[in-house]
Amino acid sequence: MTSKLQLKAVSKGFKRHTPDAFTALDQINLDIADGDFITLVGGNGAGKSTLLNSIAGHFPIDSGDIYLDGESISHLDEEERAAFVGRVFQNPAMGTAPRMTVAENLALAKRRGHKRRLRRSVKEDDRQEFAEMLSRLNLGLEDRLDTEIGSLSGGQRQTISLLMATINRPEILLLDEHTAALDPKTSKLILELTNQIVRNDKLSTLMITHNLQDAIDYGNRILVLSHGSILYDIKQEDKANLTAIQLYQLMEGV
Ligand SMILES: Nc1ncnc2c1ncn2[C@@H]1O[C@H](COP(=O)(O)OP(=O)(O)OP(=O)(O)O)[C@@H](O)[C@H]1O
């Protein structure tokens, strides 16, 4: 497998030069193969979101380097990286424009990285493409193309966020507890949809979850983070026989 994303000795601290200074990521080395679907687990404050933020360019890292397809991307800011990074957050309200319609949001996502991205009108063939894409989900969303995103339910909104993040087949997909705010049934639905999109498009993906069974059931590799370091990197073969209790024990060091 060829490498898609590489982190070399990546460190990130907060509140530097103050008495509260601490290291959120400590010399992380990570090689993500093309098409890897990695689930990321670890206790509160382990550094999971900081890892995703560092990859997305949400802030500059303190030291180390990040490479996409062998080229350093460390100097690119978040907006520049949005051309190849797709991201979905826990809060369905993030990543979508609430006063714009479903079709307008999808069109905006499709034009991301292209010029004149703020054009609001939606081309007819795009509308048709979106309607077909949504009708395949059987959620009735194809009839809501002209509905403002803000009036959709959390689950419907998260479905659109996921489609927006993946519509241009990003090089890297970052999922930050993207089903945590949803009820169990909707969460399962979004996870299944995620799995389908990631597998079909062979997207290299990092997914943070606090649900250890989901971490085992989805993806081909589990990373356990603790105090800013990768404690375990569990590959497909070992993951297959792992139980949620065993994973919990690994996380807690018991
Ligand atoms: N922008 C920031 N400014 C200051 N401290 C931050 C910032 N972002 C994260 N931190 C701190 O860095 C540490 C790691 O946080 P991070 O959000 O990466 O953990 P996490 O593993 O995602 O935790 P959780 O499961 O609680 O979301 C925490 O102590 C957090 O308070």
The ligand as an ORCA input file, in Angstrom:
! r2SCAN-3c Opt
* xyz 0 1
  N      -7.402     25.588     21.040
  C      -7.001     25.112     22.228
  N      -6.511     25.927     23.195
  C      -6.087     25.459     24.385
  N      -6.120     24.160     24.715
  C      -6.599     23.289     23.806
  C      -7.063     23.706     22.521
  N      -7.475     22.613     21.829
  C      -7.283     21.574     22.662
  N      -6.753     21.966     23.819
  C      -6.380     21.101     24.933
  O      -5.555     20.061     24.425
  C      -5.832     18.822     25.088
  C      -6.221     17.809     24.062
  O      -7.511     18.166     23.586
  P      -8.270     17.414     22.433
  O      -9.521     18.198     22.167
  O      -7.365     17.155     21.308
  O      -8.624     16.025     23.153
  P      -9.605     14.905     22.684
  O      -8.858     13.619     22.770
  O     -10.232     15.234     21.390
  O     -10.664     14.960     23.870
  P     -12.261     14.782     23.909
  O     -12.508     13.322     23.796
  O     -12.604     15.328     25.250
  O     -12.863     15.575     22.787
  C      -6.926     19.111     26.107
  O      -6.337     19.281     27.382
  C      -7.555     20.407     25.612
  O      -8.079     21.164     26.665
*
